[in-house]
Amino acid sequence: MDLPRRDLAAVGAWVLGMTALVGTARAADDDAALAQQVEALRKAILTQDKAVLETLVSDQLSYGHSSAVVQTKAEFVNGVMTRKATVKSLEFPELKVRLAGDAAITRHLYVSESEQDGKTDNVKIGVLAVWHQQAGSWKLLARQGYKLPA
């Protein structure tokens, strides 16, 4: 069967276009899935849900605080579970997601209000996190909190 060049070109353009659309749809799905994981992490920290925390973070986790303390997965989970303060609110506003293959970078603010010994503490810092796809889901691999400019 002989196909005119014009028809072959049209089919080639259609295939390229569909490939781009599928790639864009996949990226949007990954963005949404990652945003859901970030939200699940926020809720698990707020409610001290150990089982969820352990499923959301990688065994190789490096969790950096704005105070320069760096924790492993076990130290991070233990810190959430044994905290002395009562966290009244925790929000992660201004979430930005950037995909890079089976890795992704998220940036957001960490805004919380807590109380300990009758004293209120308000925290507002920036967060840079690296997520990695492991066994079909996004896992937190590295996180660094940083102080915002005054």
N, CA and C atoms as an extended XYZ file, in Angstrom:
450
Properties=species:S:1:pos:R:3:atomname:S:1:resname:S:1:resid:I:1 pbc="F F F"
N         0.840       -1.166        0.000 N   MET     1
C         0.000        0.000        0.000 CA  MET     1
C         0.890        1.236        0.000 C   MET     1
N         0.638        2.118       -0.937 N   ASP     2
C         1.375        3.372       -1.032 CA  ASP     2
C         0.582        4.487       -0.377 C   ASP     2
N         1.216        5.156        0.579 N   LEU     3
C         0.591        6.307        1.220 CA  LEU     3
C         1.288        7.570        0.740 C   LEU     3
N         0.521        8.555        0.385 N   PRO     4
C         1.138        9.820       -0.023 CA  PRO     4
C         1.928       10.419        1.147 C   PRO     4
N         2.981       11.141        0.810 N   ARG     5
C         3.819       11.767        1.841 CA  ARG     5
C         3.006       12.678        2.757 C   ARG     5
N         2.030       13.351        2.166 N   ARG     6
C         1.200       14.259        2.951 CA  ARG     6
C         0.472       13.477        4.057 C   ARG     6
N        -0.045       12.294        3.740 N   ASP     7
C        -0.741       11.477        4.739 CA  ASP     7
C         0.235       10.969        5.801 C   ASP     7
N         1.428       10.585        5.386 N   LEU     8
C         2.430       10.127        6.346 CA  LEU     8
C         2.830       11.256        7.302 C   LEU     8
N         2.972       12.448        6.749 N   ALA     9
C         3.324       13.604        7.578 CA  ALA     9
C         2.212       13.899        8.578 C   ALA     9
N         0.967       13.789        8.134 N   ALA    10
C        -0.166       14.053        9.024 CA  ALA    10
C        -0.211       13.029       10.155 C   ALA    10
N         0.007       11.768        9.820 N   VAL    11
C         0.026       10.717       10.846 CA  VAL    11
C         1.179       10.953       11.817 C   VAL    11
N         2.343       11.301       11.317 N   GLY    12
C         3.496       11.577       12.184 CA  GLY    12
C         3.228       12.739       13.121 C   GLY    12
N         2.625       13.800       12.617 N   ALA    13
C         2.298       14.963       13.455 CA  ALA    13
C         1.282       14.574       14.520 C   ALA    13
N         0.295       13.743       14.138 N   TRP    14
C        -0.714       13.301       15.102 CA  TRP    14
C        -0.068       12.478       16.208 C   TRP    14
N         0.827       11.559       15.863 N   VAL    15
C         1.503       10.721       16.861 CA  VAL    15
C         2.328       11.586       17.816 C   VAL    15
N         3.079       12.545       17.283 N   LEU    16
C         3.869       13.438       18.135 CA  LEU    16
C         2.979       14.253       19.068 C   LEU    16
N         1.870       14.732       18.534 N   GLY    17
C         0.934       15.505       19.348 CA  GLY    17
C         0.335       14.675       20.464 C   GLY    17
N        -0.048       13.459       20.167 N   MET    18
C        -0.628       12.576       21.183 CA  MET    18
C         0.406       12.227       22.249 C   MET    18
N         1.642       12.022       21.855 N   THR    19
C         2.707       11.735       22.813 CA  THR    19
C         2.881       12.905       23.778 C   THR    19
N         2.846       14.109       23.261 N   ALA    20
C         2.968       15.297       24.110 CA  ALA    20
C         1.782       15.411       25.057 C   ALA    20
N         0.575       15.130       24.557 N   LEU    21
C        -0.613       15.198       25.412 CA  LEU    21
C        -0.567       14.157       26.522 C   LEU    21
N        -0.155       12.955       26.199 N   VAL    22
C        -0.053       11.902       27.208 CA  VAL    22
C         0.984       12.286       28.253 C   VAL    22
N         2.108       12.825       27.822 N   GLY    23
C         3.143       13.266       28.764 CA  GLY    23
C         2.649       14.377       29.668 C   GLY    23
N         1.889       15.313       29.114 N   THR    24
C         1.333       16.410       29.908 CA  THR    24
C         0.313       15.885       30.907 C   THR    24
N        -0.530       14.957       30.483 N   ALA    25
C        -1.529       14.376       31.379 CA  ALA    25
C        -0.857       13.614       32.512 C   ALA    25
N         0.205       12.872       32.203 N   ARG    26
C         0.929       12.124       33.228 CA  ARG    26
C         1.562       13.082       34.243 C   ARG    26
N         2.146       14.166       33.752 N   ALA    27
C         2.757       15.145       34.649 CA  ALA    27
C         1.709       15.765       35.568 C   ALA    27
N         0.532       16.068       35.026 N   ALA    28
C        -0.541       16.635       35.851 CA  ALA    28
C        -0.984       15.629       36.901 C   ALA    28
N        -1.062       14.344       36.523 N   ASP    29
C        -1.425       13.299       37.480 CA  ASP    29
C        -0.368       13.180       38.576 C   ASP    29
N         0.910       13.240       38.200 N   ASP    30
C         1.990       13.160       39.179 CA  ASP    30
C         1.987       14.373       40.099 C   ASP    30
N         1.729       15.556       39.543 N   ASP    31
C         1.621       16.766       40.368 CA  ASP    31
C         0.531       16.589       41.415 C   ASP    31
N        -0.623       16.116       40.990 N   ALA    32
C        -1.757       15.936       41.902 CA  ALA    32
C        -1.450       14.873       42.953 C   ALA    32
N        -0.831       13.770       42.540 N   ALA    33
C        -0.491       12.703       43.486 CA  ALA    33
C         0.518       13.194       44.511 C   ALA    33
N         1.483       13.973       44.067 N   LEU    34
C         2.487       14.501       44.986 CA  LEU    34
C         1.876       15.525       45.942 C   LEU    34
N         1.006       16.382       45.436 N   ALA    35
C         0.319       17.349       46.308 CA  ALA    35
C        -0.489       16.614       47.383 C   ALA    35
N        -1.088       15.480       47.013 N   GLN    36
C        -1.830       14.675       47.995 CA  GLN    36
C        -0.887       14.103       49.055 C   GLN    36
N         0.303       13.694       48.650 N   GLN    37
C         1.271       13.166       49.618 CA  GLN    37
C         1.742       14.258       50.577 C   GLN    37
N         1.967       15.462       50.061 N   VAL    38
C         2.378       16.583       50.906 CA  VAL    38
C         1.273       16.872       51.934 C   VAL    38
N         0.035       16.864       51.486 N   GLU    39
C        -1.098       17.097       52.388 CA  GLU    39
C        -1.212       15.971       53.417 C   GLU    39
N        -1.004       14.736       52.992 N   ALA    40
C        -1.048       13.604       53.926 CA  ALA    40
C         0.054       13.730       54.979 C   ALA    40
N         1.228       14.195       54.564 N   LEU    41
C         2.324       14.409       55.513 CA  LEU    41
C         1.953       15.491       56.525 C   LEU    41
N         1.383       16.584       56.048 N   ARG    42
C         0.965       17.665       56.946 CA  ARG    42
C        -0.016       17.147       57.998 C   ARG    42
N        -1.014       16.419       57.550 N   LYS    43
C        -2.024       15.876       58.469 CA  LYS    43
C        -1.408       14.890       59.453 C   LYS    43
N        -0.493       14.054       58.971 N   ALA    44
C         0.128       13.054       59.845 CA  ALA    44
C         1.001       13.719       60.914 C   ALA    44
N         1.698       14.792       60.550 N   ILE    45
C         2.490       15.530       61.542 CA  ILE    45
C         1.559       16.175       62.562 C   ILE    45
N         0.488       16.786       62.090 N   LEU    46
C        -0.454       17.471       62.964 CA  LEU    46
C        -1.113       16.506       63.943 C   LEU    46
N        -1.550       15.352       63.451 N   THR    47
C        -2.303       14.402       64.271 CA  THR    47
C        -1.427       13.331       64.923 C   THR    47
N        -0.122       13.393       64.681 N   GLN    48
C         0.827       12.421       65.222 CA  GLN    48
C         0.455       10.984       64.818 C   GLN    48
N         0.210       10.799       63.535 N   ASP    49
C        -0.166        9.492       62.995 CA  ASP    49
C         1.102        8.743       62.567 C   ASP    49
N         1.612        7.942       63.462 N   LYS    50
C         2.895        7.247       63.242 CA  LYS    50
C         2.858        6.326       62.020 C   LYS    50
N         1.794        5.574       61.875 N   ALA    51
C         1.714        4.629       60.748 CA  ALA    51
C         1.779        5.364       59.411 C   ALA    51
N         1.070        6.464       59.302 N   VAL    52
C         1.077        7.229       58.050 CA  VAL    52
C         2.444        7.869       57.831 C   VAL    52
N         3.022        8.444       58.887 N   LEU    53
C         4.359        9.034       58.755 CA  LEU    53
C         5.353        8.016       58.204 C   LEU    53
N         5.329        6.816       58.752 N   GLU    54
C         6.295        5.801       58.333 CA  GLU    54
C         6.096        5.350       56.900 C   GLU    54
N         4.869        5.459       56.389 N   THR    55
C         4.649        5.074       54.988 CA  THR    55
C         4.978        6.204       54.021 C   THR    55
N         4.927        7.460       54.491 N   LEU    56
C         5.165        8.601       53.610 CA  LEU    56
C         6.634        8.945       53.423 C   LEU    56
N         7.472        8.544       54.369 N   VAL    57
C         8.880        8.938       54.280 CA  VAL    57
C         9.762        7.746       53.932 C   VAL    57
N        10.800        8.032       53.205 N   SER    58
C        11.764        7.025       52.772 CA  SER    58
C        12.613        6.558       53.950 C   SER    58
N        13.061        5.328       53.890 N   ASP    59
C        13.972        4.815       54.923 CA  ASP    59
C        15.281        5.597       54.947 C   ASP    59
N        15.633        6.247       53.842 N   GLN    60
C        16.870        7.025       53.738 CA  GLN    60
C        16.648        8.514       54.046 C   GLN    60
N        15.550        8.851       54.707 N   LEU    61
C        15.187       10.245       54.951 CA  LEU    61
C        16.300       11.052       55.620 C   LEU    61
N        16.495       12.261       55.120 N   SER    62
C        17.335       13.276       55.759 CA  SER    62
C        16.421       14.475       55.986 C   SER    62
N        16.039       14.709       57.249 N   TYR    63
C        15.044       15.729       57.584 CA  TYR    63
C        15.728       16.870       58.315 C   TYR    63
N        15.926       17.985       57.616 N   GLY    64
C        16.627       19.127       58.181 CA  GLY    64
C        15.671       20.190       58.689 C   GLY    64
N        15.921       20.636       59.902 N   HIS    65
C        15.126       21.702       60.522 CA  HIS    65
C        15.799       23.054       60.273 C   HIS    65
N        15.056       24.124       60.431 N   SER    66
C        15.623       25.465       60.244 CA  SER    66
C        16.633       25.802       61.330 C   SER    66
N        16.649       25.019       62.404 N   SER    67
C        17.620       25.212       63.490 CA  SER    67
C        18.936       24.493       63.207 C   SER    67
N        19.049       23.856       62.065 N   ALA    68
C        20.233       23.116       61.615 CA  ALA    68
C        20.297       21.692       62.164 C   ALA    68
N        19.289       21.248       62.917 N   VAL    69
C        19.215       19.858       63.367 CA  VAL    69
C        18.814       19.008       62.162 C   VAL    69
N        19.488       17.876       61.979 N   VAL    70
C        19.170       16.955       60.891 CA  VAL    70
C        18.826       15.608       61.502 C   VAL    70
N        17.708       15.038       61.043 N   GLN    71
C        17.221       13.784       61.603 CA  GLN    71
C        17.098       12.691       60.550 C   GLN    71
N        17.242       11.454       61.006 N   THR    72
C        16.953       10.280       60.185 CA  THR    72
C        15.447       10.030       60.234 C   THR    72
N        14.990        9.030       59.528 N   LYS    73
C        13.571        8.670       59.555 CA  LYS    73
C        13.131        8.350       60.981 C   LYS    73
N        13.869        7.505       61.653 N   ALA    74
C        13.489        7.107       63.015 CA  ALA    74
C        13.461        8.313       63.951 C   ALA    74
N        14.441        9.186       63.836 N   GLU    75
C        14.494       10.376       64.696 CA  GLU    75
C        13.346       11.333       64.392 C   GLU    75
N        13.036       11.506       63.120 N   PHE    76
C        11.931       12.382       62.727 CA  PHE    76
C        10.608       11.858       63.274 C   PHE    76
N        10.317       10.600       63.028 N   VAL    77
C         9.050       10.011       63.490 CA  VAL    77
C         8.969       10.074       65.016 C   VAL    77
N        10.053        9.719       65.685 N   ASN    78
C        10.068        9.772       67.149 CA  ASN    78
C         9.850       11.203       67.649 C   ASN    78
N        10.458       12.178       66.979 N   GLY    79
C        10.287       13.574       67.367 CA  GLY    79
C         8.844       14.039       67.265 C   GLY    79
N         8.159       13.629       66.213 N   VAL    80
C         6.743       13.980       66.059 CA  VAL    80
C         5.918       13.301       67.147 C   VAL    80
N         6.215       12.045       67.413 N   MET    81
C         5.407       11.279       68.360 CA  MET    81
C         5.629       11.696       69.812 C   MET    81
N         6.792       12.232       70.132 N   THR    82
C         7.103       12.569       71.538 CA  THR    82
C         7.174       14.069       71.794 C   THR    82
N         6.713       14.875       70.854 N   ARG    83
C         6.808       16.324       71.052 CA  ARG    83
C         6.032       16.739       72.303 C   ARG    83
N         6.563       17.759       72.965 N   LYS    84
C         5.956       18.243       74.204 CA  LYS    84
C         4.877       19.283       73.933 C   LYS    84
N         5.001       20.029       72.865 N   ALA    85
C         4.038       21.082       72.541 CA  ALA    85
C         2.766       20.482       71.944 C   ALA    85
N         1.665       21.183       72.159 N   THR    86
C         0.399       20.843       71.517 CA  THR    86
C         0.289       21.702       70.261 C   THR    86
N         0.262       21.050       69.115 N   VAL    87
C         0.156       21.782       67.856 CA  VAL    87
C        -1.318       22.064       67.605 C   VAL    87
N        -1.645       23.344       67.569 N   LYS    88
C        -3.037       23.753       67.369 CA  LYS    88
C        -3.383       23.865       65.893 C   LYS    88
N        -2.426       24.282       65.078 N   SER    89
C        -2.667       24.376       63.635 CA  SER    89
C        -1.353       24.177       62.895 C   SER    89
N        -1.469       23.644       61.688 N   LEU    90
C        -0.307       23.443       60.827 CA  LEU    90
C        -0.783       23.543       59.386 C   LEU    90
N        -0.197       24.467       58.656 N   GLU    91
C        -0.546       24.668       57.247 CA  GLU    91
C         0.722       24.655       56.405 C   GLU    91
N         0.585       24.209       55.156 N   PHE    92
C         1.674       24.216       54.178 CA  PHE    92
C         1.239       25.050       52.967 C   PHE    92
N         1.090       26.371       53.118 N   PRO    93
C         0.632       27.189       51.979 CA  PRO    93
C         1.724       27.393       50.936 C   PRO    93
N         1.293       27.894       49.790 N   GLU    94
C         2.173       28.241       48.672 CA  GLU    94
C         2.959       27.037       48.131 C   GLU    94
N         2.292       25.887       48.050 N   LEU    95
C         2.938       24.676       47.545 CA  LEU    95
C         3.264       24.816       46.066 C   LEU    95
N         4.515       24.516       45.738 N   LYS    96
C         4.976       24.475       44.346 CA  LYS    96
C         5.618       23.113       44.119 C   LYS    96
N         5.292       22.478       43.007 N   VAL    97
C         5.783       21.144       42.678 CA  VAL    97
C         6.558       21.211       41.376 C   VAL    97
N         7.719       20.569       41.350 N   ARG    98
C         8.520       20.495       40.117 CA  ARG    98
C         8.989       19.046       39.950 C   ARG    98
N         8.549       18.397       38.886 N   LEU    99
C         8.895       17.001       38.621 CA  LEU    99
C        10.226       16.902       37.890 C   LEU    99
N        10.951       15.826       38.182 N   ALA   100
C        12.223       15.546       37.512 CA  ALA   100
C        12.377       14.030       37.420 C   ALA   100
N        11.666       13.432       36.465 N   GLY   101
C        11.710       11.973       36.318 CA  GLY   101
C        11.024       11.306       37.493 C   GLY   101
N        11.746       10.398       38.174 N   ASP   102
C        11.161        9.711       39.328 CA  ASP   102
C        11.457       10.455       40.638 C   ASP   102
N        11.870       11.706       40.509 N   ALA   103
C        12.094       12.576       41.663 CA  ALA   103
C        11.272       13.849       41.477 C   ALA   103
N        11.088       14.560       42.563 N   ALA   104
C        10.361       15.832       42.493 CA  ALA   104
C        10.837       16.729       43.626 C   ALA   104
N        10.710       18.006       43.384 N   ILE   105
C        11.051       19.014       44.381 CA  ILE   105
C         9.770       19.742       44.740 C   ILE   105
N         9.522       19.886       46.037 N   THR   106
C         8.408       20.724       46.476 CA  THR   106
C         8.954       21.843       47.339 C   THR   106
N         8.284       22.975       47.244 N   ARG   107
C         8.581       24.125       48.109 CA  ARG   107
C         7.259       24.611       48.662 C   ARG   107
N         7.265       24.975       49.926 N   HIS   108
C         6.072       25.535       50.553 CA  HIS   108
C         6.477       26.213       51.849 C   HIS   108
N         5.535       26.912       52.427 N   LEU   109
C         5.752       27.466       53.755 CA  LEU   109
C         5.293       26.451       54.792 C   LEU   109
N         5.839       26.562       55.978 N   TYR   110
C         5.436       25.748       57.132 CA  TYR   110
C         4.962       26.759       58.165 C   TYR   110
N         3.649       26.790       58.381 N   VAL   111
C         3.057       27.782       59.276 CA  VAL   111
C         2.313       27.034       60.370 C   VAL   111
N         2.759       27.225       61.616 N   SER   112
C         2.114       26.507       62.712 CA  SER   112
C         1.914       27.397       63.927 C   SER   112
N         0.952       26.991       64.732 N   GLU   113
C         0.739       27.584       66.045 CA  GLU   113
C         0.704       26.435       67.041 C   GLU   113
N         1.508       26.549       68.076 N   SER   114
C         1.532       25.508       69.104 CA  SER   114
C         1.534       26.151       70.481 C   SER   114
N         1.311       25.304       71.477 N   GLU   115
C         1.294       25.794       72.851 CA  GLU   115
C         2.030       24.796       73.739 C   GLU   115
N         2.846       25.344       74.626 N   GLN   116
C         3.558       24.517       75.595 CA  GLN   116
C         3.696       25.315       76.887 C   GLN   116
N         3.315       24.702       77.974 N   ASP   117
C         3.392       25.346       79.285 CA  ASP   117
C         2.695       26.704       79.291 C   ASP   117
N         1.546       26.806       78.622 N   GLY   118
C         0.768       28.036       78.595 CA  GLY   118
C         1.294       29.118       77.664 C   GLY   118
N         2.364       28.836       76.951 N   LYS   119
C         2.944       29.826       76.039 CA  LYS   119
C         2.669       29.410       74.592 C   LYS   119
N         2.253       30.397       73.809 N   THR   120
C         1.971       30.163       72.394 CA  THR   120
C         3.226       30.421       71.573 C   THR   120
N         3.457       29.564       70.590 N   ASP   121
C         4.596       29.717       69.685 CA  ASP   121
C         4.069       29.668       68.258 C   ASP   121
N         4.404       30.676       67.476 N   ASN   122
C         4.045       30.713       66.061 CA  ASN   122
C         5.307       30.546       65.226 C   ASN   122
N         5.241       29.636       64.266 N   VAL   123
C         6.379       29.357       63.394 CA  VAL   123
C         5.962       29.607       61.953 C   VAL   123
N         6.821       30.288       61.212 N   LYS   124
C         6.627       30.463       59.770 CA  LYS   124
C         8.012       30.377       59.138 C   LYS   124
N         8.250       29.270       58.469 N   ILE   125
C         9.529       29.027       57.805 CA  ILE   125
C         9.275       28.557       56.376 C   ILE   125
N        10.321       28.509       55.582 N   GLY   126
C        10.254       27.936       54.253 CA  GLY   126
C        10.705       26.489       54.292 C   GLY   126
N        10.227       25.698       53.339 N   VAL   127
C        10.602       24.281       53.264 CA  VAL   127
C        10.922       23.920       51.819 C   VAL   127
N        12.042       23.255       51.647 N   LEU   128
C        12.418       22.634       50.376 CA  LEU   128
C        12.451       21.137       50.639 C   LEU   128
N        11.709       20.371       49.840 N   ALA   129
C        11.671       18.919       50.037 CA  ALA   129
C        11.941       18.206       48.718 C   ALA   129
N        12.599       17.069       48.825 N   VAL   130
C        12.856       16.209       47.677 CA  VAL   130
C        12.076       14.921       47.891 C   VAL   130
N        11.278       14.577       46.912 N   TRP   131
C        10.460       13.367       46.952 CA  TRP   131
C        10.962       12.412       45.878 C   TRP   131
N        10.794       11.122       46.122 N   HIS   132
C        11.259       10.104       45.182 CA  HIS   132
C        10.152        9.076       45.020 C   HIS   132
N         9.920        8.641       43.782 N   GLN   133
C         8.917        7.610       43.576 CA  GLN   133
C         9.518        6.258       43.904 C   GLN   133
N         8.922        5.587       44.872 N   GLN   134
C         9.376        4.262       45.305 CA  GLN   134
C         8.166        3.345       45.367 C   GLN   134
N         8.236        2.240       44.699 N   ALA   135
C         7.156        1.242       44.685 CA  ALA   135
C         5.825        1.880       44.304 C   ALA   135
N         5.858        2.804       43.342 N   GLY   136
C         4.633        3.389       42.818 CA  GLY   136
C         4.040        4.541       43.602 C   GLY   136
N         4.701        4.980       44.671 N   SER   137
C         4.171        6.147       45.386 CA  SER   137
C         5.311        7.097       45.759 C   SER   137
N         4.955        8.337       45.996 N   TRP   138
C         5.938        9.355       46.338 CA  TRP   138
C         6.317        9.244       47.808 C   TRP   138
N         7.629        9.212       48.083 N   LYS   139
C         8.165        9.154       49.448 CA  LYS   139
C         9.067       10.365       49.673 C   LYS   139
N         8.961       10.949       50.859 N   LEU   140
C         9.828       12.063       51.218 CA  LEU   140
C        11.241       11.538       51.437 C   LEU   140
N        12.191       12.033       50.653 N   LEU   141
C        13.580       11.591       50.733 CA  LEU   141
C        14.436       12.580       51.526 C   LEU   141
N        14.201       13.871       51.314 N   ALA   142
C        14.988       14.894       52.003 CA  ALA   142
C        14.125       16.131       52.194 C   ALA   142
N        14.359       16.803       53.308 N   ARG   143
C        13.608       18.019       53.617 CA  ARG   143
C        14.524       18.974       54.347 C   ARG   143
N        14.457       20.250       53.971 N   GLN   144
C        15.232       21.261       54.677 CA  GLN   144
C        14.346       22.466       54.954 C   GLN   144
N        14.205       22.796       56.217 N   GLY   145
C        13.512       24.007       56.606 CA  GLY   145
C        14.513       25.151       56.637 C   GLY   145
N        14.059       26.365       56.369 N   TYR   146
C        14.967       27.515       56.399 CA  TYR   146
C        14.205       28.744       56.892 C   TYR   146
N        14.932       29.618       57.527 N   LYS   147
C        14.350       30.852       58.048 CA  LYS   147
C        14.061       31.789       56.885 C   LYS   147
N        12.938       32.452       56.966 N   LEU   148
C        12.553       33.428       55.953 CA  LEU   148
C        13.152       34.773       56.283 C   LEU   148
N        13.399       35.607       55.279 N   PRO   149
C        13.920       36.946       55.559 CA  PRO   149
C        12.936       37.730       56.428 C   PRO   149
N        13.459       38.580       57.270 N   ALA   150
C        12.601       39.379       58.180 CA  ALA   150
C        11.790       40.383       57.416 C   ALA   150
